[in-house]
């Protein structure tokens, strides 16, 4: 049961609650009760992470139900953040014994061999968003302790090769930048009593020309498998500054015009 004294509600949460209530009055199956039931207890001062759109709520429920969930959509929609909250919650409840957070380490045309520094210095910039989300939900000292113990692992996707990941909650972020081979390797790592959430934005593919995106391929390849779930986010689910929604819409409009021109 949620303790109201430890539950913080922001203006954005109120806005979503009002919208949810209005939809419920028109026969929508969701309700304010569903909203509260979808909150995620995490180890942080705010105590709970809450969904701020109907898609986010559906995403949380899908992660509870399925061992593999794929969250696809633009930046700022909470794909990775909510997956991280669910992973921390699963660890707190001892549903898994470790969390593994992975990202492809090649983006925007850069390769690790051409970057300065040792391996740690080379990969840290790519993994920084995962650290940021973790520290937002968990005390930094506790998070560092769990990382040192190996309970939480943050690593490039390449580090997954040859491993079988049992009793784990694994998040693959920026999956649009995986190659076909990398995605196949990742999908076959899943072991017993494990969950995985794969997130990506198909409009932000940074692979070299001629390289197919593993995320785009599996969207078609796995669509008929009932044991996993695809959740699609749109600009309406963006939970960053409201200006970000308008920018995303402007880009989509611009890209549509470009395609129409061809």
C-alpha positions as CSV (number, residue, x, y, z in Angstrom):
1,X,0.0,0.0,0.0
2,X,1.3,3.5,-0.9
3,X,2.1,5.8,2.0
4,X,0.7,9.2,1.1
5,X,3.3,10.9,3.2
6,X,6.1,9.6,1.1
7,X,4.5,10.1,-2.2
8,X,5.3,13.3,-4.2
9,X,2.9,14.5,-6.9
10,X,4.1,17.1,-9.4
11,X,2.0,19.5,-11.5
12,X,2.6,17.1,-14.5
13,X,1.2,14.2,-12.4
14,X,-2.0,16.3,-11.6
15,X,-2.4,17.1,-15.3
16,X,-2.2,13.4,-16.2
17,X,-4.6,12.5,-13.4
18,X,-7.2,15.0,-14.6
19,X,-6.8,13.7,-18.2
20,X,-7.1,10.1,-17.0
21,X,-10.3,11.0,-15.0
22,X,-11.8,12.7,-18.1
23,X,-11.0,9.6,-20.3
24,X,-12.5,7.3,-17.6
25,X,-15.7,9.3,-17.7
26,X,-16.0,8.6,-21.4
27,X,-15.8,4.9,-20.9
28,X,-12.0,4.5,-21.1
29,X,-10.8,1.4,-19.1
30,X,-8.1,3.3,-17.2
31,X,-8.8,5.1,-14.0
32,X,-7.1,7.1,-11.3
33,X,-6.8,3.9,-9.3
34,X,-4.9,2.3,-12.1
35,X,-2.6,5.3,-12.1
36,X,-1.7,4.9,-8.4
37,X,-1.4,1.1,-8.8
38,X,1.2,1.7,-11.5
39,X,3.6,3.7,-9.4
40,X,7.0,2.1,-8.9
41,X,8.7,2.1,-5.4
42,X,12.4,2.9,-5.8
43,X,15.2,3.5,-3.4
44,X,15.2,7.3,-3.4
45,X,14.0,10.3,-1.5
46,X,10.9,10.6,-3.7
47,X,10.1,7.0,-2.9
48,X,8.0,6.4,-6.0
49,X,8.4,6.9,-9.8
50,X,5.0,7.6,-11.4
51,X,3.7,7.2,-15.0
52,X,2.8,10.5,-16.7
53,X,1.0,9.2,-19.7
54,X,-1.3,6.3,-20.6
55,X,1.5,4.8,-22.7
56,X,3.9,5.0,-19.8
57,X,1.3,3.2,-17.6
58,X,0.9,0.5,-20.2
59,X,4.7,0.1,-20.4
60,X,5.0,-0.4,-16.7
61,X,2.2,-3.0,-16.7
62,X,3.9,-4.8,-19.7
63,X,7.2,-5.0,-17.9
64,X,5.4,-6.6,-14.9
65,X,3.7,-9.2,-17.2
66,X,6.3,-10.0,-19.9
67,X,9.9,-11.2,-19.7
68,X,10.8,-9.2,-22.8
69,X,9.4,-5.7,-23.5
70,X,10.5,-3.4,-26.3
71,X,9.9,0.3,-25.8
72,X,10.2,2.3,-29.1
73,X,9.7,6.0,-29.5
74,X,11.3,9.5,-29.3
75,X,13.7,10.7,-26.6
76,X,12.2,12.0,-23.4
77,X,9.3,9.6,-23.2
78,X,10.6,7.8,-20.2
79,X,11.5,4.5,-21.9
80,X,14.8,4.0,-20.1
81,X,14.0,5.9,-16.9
82,X,10.9,3.7,-16.2
83,X,12.7,0.5,-17.1
84,X,15.5,1.5,-14.7
85,X,12.8,2.1,-11.9
86,X,11.3,-1.3,-12.6
87,X,14.8,-2.9,-12.4
88,X,15.6,-1.3,-9.1
89,X,12.2,-2.3,-7.7
90,X,12.8,-5.9,-8.8
91,X,16.2,-5.9,-7.0
92,X,14.6,-4.4,-3.9
93,X,12.0,-7.1,-3.9
94,X,14.7,-9.8,-4.5
95,X,12.9,-10.8,-7.7
96,X,16.4,-10.7,-9.3
97,X,19.9,-10.8,-8.0
98,X,21.4,-8.2,-10.3
99,X,20.8,-5.4,-12.8
100,X,22.7,-5.1,-16.0
101,X,22.5,-1.9,-18.1
102,X,23.9,-2.0,-21.6
103,X,24.4,0.3,-24.5
104,X,26.0,0.0,-27.9
105,X,29.3,1.8,-27.6
106,X,29.4,3.2,-31.2
107,X,27.3,6.2,-31.9
108,X,27.4,9.3,-34.1
109,X,30.1,7.7,-36.3
110,X,32.7,7.4,-33.5
111,X,34.6,4.2,-32.7
112,X,36.2,3.5,-29.4
113,X,39.6,2.9,-30.8
114,X,39.8,6.5,-32.1
115,X,38.8,8.1,-28.8
116,X,41.4,9.3,-26.2
117,X,42.0,7.6,-22.8
118,X,41.9,4.0,-21.4
119,X,38.9,1.7,-21.9
120,X,37.0,3.1,-18.9
121,X,37.5,6.7,-20.1
122,X,36.4,5.7,-23.6
123,X,33.1,4.0,-22.7
124,X,32.0,6.3,-19.8
125,X,30.5,9.1,-22.0
126,X,28.3,6.5,-23.8
127,X,27.1,5.1,-20.5
128,X,26.6,8.4,-18.7
129,X,22.8,8.6,-19.2
130,X,22.4,5.2,-17.5
131,X,24.4,6.4,-14.5
132,X,22.4,9.6,-14.4
133,X,19.1,7.7,-14.3
134,X,20.4,5.3,-11.6
135,X,21.6,8.2,-9.4
136,X,18.3,9.9,-9.8
137,X,16.5,7.0,-8.1
138,X,19.1,5.7,-5.7
139,X,21.5,7.3,-3.2
140,X,24.8,7.7,-5.0
141,X,26.8,6.0,-2.2
142,X,24.5,3.0,-2.2
143,X,24.6,2.8,-6.0
144,X,28.4,2.9,-6.1
145,X,28.5,0.1,-3.5
146,X,26.2,-2.1,-5.6
147,X,28.3,-1.4,-8.7
148,X,31.5,-2.3,-6.8
149,X,29.8,-5.5,-5.7
150,X,28.8,-6.4,-9.2
151,X,25.1,-6.3,-8.3
152,X,24.6,-3.4,-10.7
153,X,26.6,-3.6,-13.9
154,X,26.8,-0.8,-16.5
155,X,28.7,-1.9,-19.6
156,X,28.9,-1.6,-23.4
157,X,26.8,-4.2,-25.3
158,X,30.0,-5.9,-26.5
159,X,30.6,-7.1,-22.9
160,X,27.5,-9.3,-23.1
161,X,29.1,-11.6,-25.6
162,X,29.5,-15.2,-24.5
163,X,27.5,-14.8,-21.3
164,X,24.2,-16.3,-20.1
165,X,22.4,-13.9,-17.9
166,X,20.3,-15.7,-15.2
167,X,18.4,-14.1,-12.4
168,X,18.9,-10.7,-13.9
169,X,17.0,-7.6,-15.0
170,X,18.7,-6.4,-18.2
171,X,18.2,-3.1,-20.0
172,X,19.5,-2.5,-23.5
173,X,19.3,1.2,-24.2
174,X,19.8,2.9,-27.6
175,X,19.0,-0.4,-29.3
176,X,18.5,1.4,-32.7
177,X,22.3,1.5,-32.8
178,X,22.8,-2.2,-32.6
179,X,23.8,-4.1,-35.7
180,X,21.9,-7.3,-36.8
181,X,24.7,-9.4,-35.3
182,X,24.7,-7.5,-32.0
183,X,21.0,-7.8,-31.5
184,X,21.0,-11.5,-32.2
185,X,23.8,-11.9,-29.7
186,X,21.9,-9.9,-27.1
187,X,18.6,-11.6,-27.5
188,X,20.2,-15.0,-27.0
189,X,21.9,-14.0,-23.7
190,X,18.6,-14.1,-21.7
191,X,18.7,-16.8,-19.1
192,X,16.4,-18.3,-16.4
193,X,14.4,-16.0,-14.1
194,X,15.5,-12.9,-16.1
195,X,13.7,-10.0,-17.7
196,X,14.9,-7.6,-20.4
197,X,13.7,-4.3,-21.6
198,X,15.0,-3.0,-24.9
199,X,14.6,0.6,-25.7
200,X,15.3,2.7,-28.8
201,X,14.3,5.5,-31.1
202,X,14.2,4.5,-34.8
203,X,14.6,8.2,-35.9
204,X,18.0,8.4,-34.2
205,X,20.0,5.6,-35.9
206,X,23.7,6.5,-35.9
207,X,25.1,3.3,-37.6
208,X,27.4,3.6,-40.6
209,X,25.7,3.7,-44.1
210,X,24.7,0.2,-45.2
211,X,24.5,-1.2,-41.7
212,X,21.0,-2.4,-40.8
213,X,19.6,-1.6,-37.4
214,X,19.0,-4.6,-35.2
215,X,16.0,-2.9,-33.6
216,X,14.3,-2.2,-36.9
217,X,14.9,-5.8,-38.0
218,X,13.4,-7.5,-34.9
219,X,10.4,-5.2,-34.9
220,X,9.3,-7.2,-38.0
221,X,10.9,-10.5,-37.0
222,X,9.4,-10.8,-33.5
223,X,6.0,-9.1,-34.0
224,X,4.1,-12.4,-33.9
225,X,5.7,-13.8,-30.7
226,X,3.0,-13.5,-28.0
227,X,5.4,-14.0,-25.1
228,X,7.0,-10.5,-25.6
229,X,5.4,-7.0,-25.9
230,X,6.1,-4.0,-28.1
231,X,5.1,-0.6,-26.6
232,X,5.2,2.5,-28.9
233,X,5.7,6.0,-27.5
234,X,4.9,9.3,-29.3
235,X,5.6,12.9,-28.8
236,X,2.5,13.0,-26.5
237,X,4.5,10.9,-24.0
238,X,7.4,13.3,-23.7
239,X,7.9,14.2,-20.1
240,X,10.7,16.7,-20.5
241,X,10.1,20.5,-21.1
242,X,6.9,21.1,-23.1
243,X,9.1,22.7,-25.8
244,X,10.6,19.3,-26.5
245,X,7.2,18.0,-27.7
246,X,6.9,20.9,-30.1
247,X,10.4,20.3,-31.4
248,X,9.8,16.6,-32.0
249,X,6.6,17.4,-33.9
250,X,8.4,19.9,-36.0
251,X,11.1,17.4,-36.9
252,X,8.5,14.8,-37.8
253,X,6.7,17.3,-40.0
254,X,10.0,18.2,-41.7
255,X,10.9,14.6,-42.3
256,X,7.5,13.8,-43.8
257,X,7.9,16.8,-46.2
258,X,11.3,15.5,-47.2
259,X,10.0,12.0,-47.9
260,X,7.0,13.4,-49.9
261,X,9.4,15.4,-52.0
262,X,11.3,12.3,-53.0
